[in-house]
């Protein structure tokens, strides 16, 4: 049928066709590698949708199209490293532009609306069915990171001015951070045991504590490498912003949250508490007459 299509339309349909066969390949690979029959079945249904769409466009182009191998490998490994939900939703975000292009051909190609509806509704419903343990405990990870970033950046700002020796600051920060991580994990455990969320209290506490400890290690690191405590504080605050940026981007993709609002809120709170603690430390130091 391709001889009856305008060159521009034919080119567009081949792009659509390649997107669909690429998606089919990604979902098929993941379905074979993922653990759990339920998740594998969901991915298989997603792959079937992509193949069905591919066959629709093939009917018009009359051509077999190969998948984009680079995209297949990239999204496969992203999904394996950062989780199926994150990888798929990141890929779906890229396909939003394809859905916009579909809209141009609604009148010319009757199947276009059906494909758009399936892309917008059916596939999203299937993605929501994927069950990932790490994502279930994302709230616990957020709790650990959020509390750690606010508390430890504030404490390190205070220690930096009060102690002014990077090794002493690192020691005080580590003691504070490790103690706080145990406290946060214990609090999360007791909280989950008390409510009826259905979550495993031990796993939730472990996610909270490990997220806290990981963040503590990163924020303390500059004080173990450099000698100037102002440089260390600046690097620590920069790391805090990067952690907020990366984690909130991950959550915004995986759980469909508003990235800009959440990132701005956490960044402003963390930096604000650090500035306030630094000022309070200066006042206390002067009031007590301590000069290190």
C-alpha positions as CSV (number, residue, x, y, z in Angstrom):
1,X,0.0,0.0,0.0
2,X,3.0,2.3,0.4
3,X,2.8,3.4,-3.2
4,X,-0.5,5.2,-2.5
5,X,0.9,7.1,0.5
6,X,2.4,10.6,0.4
7,X,6.2,10.4,1.1
8,X,5.8,12.5,4.3
9,X,3.1,10.2,5.6
10,X,5.0,7.1,4.7
11,X,8.1,8.3,6.5
12,X,6.0,9.1,9.6
13,X,4.4,5.7,9.6
14,X,7.8,4.0,9.4
15,X,8.9,5.9,12.5
16,X,5.8,4.8,14.3
17,X,6.4,1.3,13.2
18,X,10.0,1.3,14.5
19,X,8.9,2.8,17.8
20,X,6.4,-0.1,18.3
21,X,8.8,-2.9,17.3
22,X,11.4,-1.3,19.6
23,X,8.9,-1.3,22.5
24,X,7.9,-4.9,21.7
25,X,11.6,-6.0,21.9
26,X,12.2,-4.2,25.2
27,X,9.1,-5.6,26.9
28,X,9.8,-9.1,25.5
29,X,13.3,-9.1,26.9
30,X,12.2,-7.9,30.2
31,X,9.4,-10.4,30.4
32,X,12.0,-13.2,30.0
33,X,14.4,-11.9,32.6
34,X,12.2,-10.6,35.3
35,X,11.3,-12.6,38.4
36,X,7.7,-13.2,39.2
37,X,5.0,-14.6,36.9
38,X,2.6,-11.7,37.5
39,X,5.1,-9.1,36.3
40,X,6.2,-11.2,33.4
41,X,2.6,-11.6,32.3
42,X,2.1,-7.8,32.4
43,X,5.2,-7.2,30.4
44,X,4.1,-9.9,27.9
45,X,0.7,-8.1,27.4
46,X,2.5,-4.8,26.9
47,X,4.7,-6.5,24.3
48,X,1.6,-7.9,22.6
49,X,0.1,-4.4,22.4
50,X,3.2,-3.1,20.8
51,X,3.4,-5.9,18.2
52,X,-0.3,-5.4,17.4
53,X,0.3,-1.7,16.8
54,X,3.4,-2.6,14.7
55,X,1.3,-4.8,12.5
56,X,-1.3,-2.0,11.9
57,X,1.4,0.4,10.6
58,X,3.0,-2.4,8.6
59,X,-0.3,-2.9,6.8
60,X,0.1,0.7,5.4
61,X,3.9,0.7,4.8
62,X,4.2,-2.9,3.5
63,X,7.7,-3.0,5.0
64,X,9.4,-4.9,7.8
65,X,11.2,-2.5,10.2
66,X,14.0,-3.5,12.6
67,X,14.0,-2.2,16.2
68,X,16.3,0.5,17.4
69,X,18.9,-1.7,19.0
70,X,20.5,1.2,20.9
71,X,17.2,2.1,22.6
72,X,16.5,-1.6,23.3
73,X,19.8,-2.1,25.1
74,X,19.6,1.3,26.9
75,X,16.1,0.8,28.3
76,X,16.7,-2.8,29.1
77,X,19.6,-2.0,31.3
78,X,17.9,1.1,32.8
79,X,15.0,-1.2,33.8
80,X,17.3,-3.8,35.2
81,X,19.3,-1.4,37.3
82,X,16.7,1.2,38.4
83,X,13.6,-1.0,38.3
84,X,11.0,-2.1,35.7
85,X,8.5,0.7,36.6
86,X,11.1,3.5,36.3
87,X,12.5,2.1,33.0
88,X,9.1,1.6,31.4
89,X,7.7,5.0,32.5
90,X,10.8,6.7,31.3
91,X,10.4,5.1,28.0
92,X,6.7,6.0,27.9
93,X,7.6,9.7,28.5
94,X,9.7,9.5,25.4
95,X,6.7,8.1,23.5
96,X,4.5,11.0,24.4
97,X,5.9,12.8,21.4
98,X,4.9,9.9,19.2
99,X,1.3,10.1,20.5
100,X,1.3,13.8,19.6
101,X,2.3,12.9,16.1
102,X,-0.4,10.3,15.9
103,X,-3.0,13.0,16.4
104,X,-2.1,14.6,13.0
105,X,-3.3,11.5,11.2
106,X,-6.6,10.9,12.9
107,X,-8.6,11.7,9.8
108,X,-6.4,9.9,7.4
109,X,-5.9,6.6,9.3
110,X,-9.0,5.3,11.2
111,X,-6.9,3.0,13.4
112,X,-4.9,5.9,14.8
113,X,-7.5,6.7,17.5
114,X,-7.6,3.1,18.8
115,X,-3.8,3.0,19.1
116,X,-3.8,6.4,20.9
117,X,-6.4,5.2,23.3
118,X,-4.5,2.0,24.1
119,X,-1.3,4.0,24.5
120,X,-2.9,6.4,26.9
121,X,-5.2,4.2,28.9
122,X,-4.7,0.4,28.5
123,X,-0.9,0.5,28.7
124,X,-0.9,2.8,31.7
125,X,-3.3,0.4,33.5
126,X,-1.0,-2.5,32.8
127,X,2.1,-0.6,34.0
128,X,0.2,0.2,37.2
129,X,-0.1,-3.6,37.8
130,X,3.6,-4.1,38.0
131,X,4.6,-5.1,41.5
132,X,8.1,-3.9,42.6
133,X,9.2,-4.3,46.2
134,X,11.6,-1.3,46.1
135,X,8.9,1.0,44.8
136,X,6.5,-0.2,47.5
137,X,9.0,1.1,50.1
138,X,9.7,4.3,48.3
139,X,7.9,6.2,51.1
140,X,10.4,4.8,53.6
141,X,13.3,5.8,51.5
142,X,11.9,9.3,51.1
143,X,11.5,9.5,54.9
144,X,15.1,8.5,55.4
145,X,16.5,10.8,52.8
146,X,14.3,13.8,53.7
147,X,15.1,13.6,57.4
148,X,18.8,13.0,56.8
149,X,19.3,15.8,54.4
150,X,17.5,18.3,56.6
151,X,19.0,17.1,59.9
152,X,22.6,16.3,58.8
153,X,23.2,19.3,56.5
154,X,22.0,21.5,59.4
155,X,24.2,19.7,61.9
156,X,27.3,19.8,59.6
157,X,26.7,23.5,59.1
158,X,26.7,24.0,62.8
159,X,29.7,21.8,63.4
160,X,31.7,23.5,60.7
161,X,31.5,26.8,62.4
162,X,31.7,25.5,65.9
163,X,34.6,23.0,65.5
164,X,36.4,24.4,62.3
165,X,38.5,21.2,62.0
166,X,37.4,18.8,59.2
167,X,38.3,15.6,61.1
168,X,36.4,16.7,64.2
169,X,33.5,17.7,62.0
170,X,33.5,14.4,60.2
171,X,33.6,12.5,63.5
172,X,30.8,14.5,65.0
173,X,28.8,14.2,61.8
174,X,29.3,10.4,61.6
175,X,28.3,9.9,65.2
176,X,25.2,12.1,64.7
177,X,24.3,10.4,61.4
178,X,24.7,6.8,62.5
179,X,22.8,7.4,65.7
180,X,20.0,9.1,63.8
181,X,19.9,6.3,61.2
182,X,19.3,3.7,63.9
183,X,16.7,6.0,65.5
184,X,14.9,6.5,62.2
185,X,14.9,2.8,61.4
186,X,13.5,1.9,64.8
187,X,10.8,4.6,64.6
188,X,9.8,3.3,61.1
189,X,9.7,-0.2,62.4
190,X,7.5,0.7,65.3
191,X,5.3,2.8,63.1
192,X,4.7,0.1,60.6
193,X,4.0,-2.5,63.3
194,X,1.4,-0.2,64.8
195,X,-0.5,0.6,61.6
196,X,-2.2,-1.7,59.1
197,X,-0.5,-0.9,55.8
198,X,0.4,-4.5,55.0
199,X,4.0,-3.6,54.6
200,X,6.8,-5.7,56.1
201,X,7.9,-3.6,59.1
202,X,11.4,-5.1,59.1
203,X,12.0,-4.4,55.4
204,X,10.6,-0.9,55.6
205,X,12.9,-0.1,58.6
206,X,15.8,-1.5,56.6
207,X,15.1,0.6,53.6
208,X,14.8,3.7,55.8
209,X,18.0,3.0,57.8
210,X,20.1,2.1,54.7
211,X,18.9,5.2,52.8
212,X,19.9,7.3,55.8
213,X,23.3,5.6,56.2
214,X,24.1,6.0,52.5
215,X,23.3,9.7,52.6
216,X,25.3,10.2,55.7
217,X,28.4,8.6,54.0
218,X,28.1,10.9,51.0
219,X,27.5,14.1,53.0
220,X,30.5,13.4,55.3
221,X,32.9,12.4,52.5
222,X,34.1,16.0,51.7
223,X,35.3,16.4,55.3
224,X,37.4,13.3,55.0
225,X,39.1,14.5,51.8
226,X,39.6,18.3,52.1
227,X,41.0,20.5,54.9
228,X,39.1,23.7,54.4
229,X,35.9,23.4,56.3
230,X,34.1,26.1,54.2
231,X,35.0,24.1,51.0
232,X,33.7,20.9,52.7
233,X,30.5,22.6,53.7
234,X,30.0,23.9,50.2
235,X,30.6,20.5,48.7
236,X,28.3,18.8,51.2
237,X,25.5,21.2,50.3
238,X,26.1,20.6,46.6
239,X,25.9,16.9,47.2
240,X,22.7,17.3,49.1
241,X,21.1,19.2,46.2
242,X,22.3,16.5,43.8
243,X,20.8,13.8,45.9
244,X,17.5,15.7,46.1
245,X,17.6,16.2,42.3
246,X,18.4,12.6,41.4
247,X,16.0,11.0,43.9
248,X,13.1,13.3,43.2
249,X,13.5,12.8,39.5
250,X,13.4,9.0,40.0
251,X,10.3,9.2,42.2
252,X,8.6,11.7,39.8
253,X,9.0,9.3,36.9
254,X,8.3,6.0,38.8
255,X,5.3,7.3,40.8
256,X,4.1,10.2,38.6
257,X,4.8,12.9,41.1
258,X,5.4,16.6,40.4
259,X,9.2,16.8,40.1
260,X,9.6,20.6,40.2
261,X,7.4,21.1,43.3
262,X,9.0,18.3,45.3
263,X,12.6,19.2,44.3
264,X,12.1,22.9,45.2
265,X,10.4,22.1,48.5
266,X,13.2,19.7,49.7
267,X,16.0,21.9,48.4
268,X,14.7,25.1,50.1
269,X,14.1,23.3,53.4
270,X,17.5,21.6,53.5
271,X,19.4,24.8,52.5
272,X,17.2,26.9,54.8
273,X,17.9,24.7,57.8
274,X,21.6,24.7,57.1
275,X,21.7,28.5,56.9
276,X,19.7,28.8,60.1
277,X,21.8,26.4,62.0
278,X,25.0,28.1,60.8
279,X,23.7,31.4,62.1
280,X,22.6,29.9,65.4
281,X,26.1,28.3,65.9
282,X,27.7,31.6,65.3
283,X,25.5,33.3,67.9
284,X,26.1,30.5,70.5
285,X,29.8,30.5,69.8
286,X,30.0,34.2,70.5
287,X,27.7,34.1,73.5
288,X,29.8,31.4,75.1
289,X,33.1,33.0,74.2
290,X,34.5,29.9,72.5
291,X,37.3,30.5,70.0
292,X,38.9,27.4,68.4
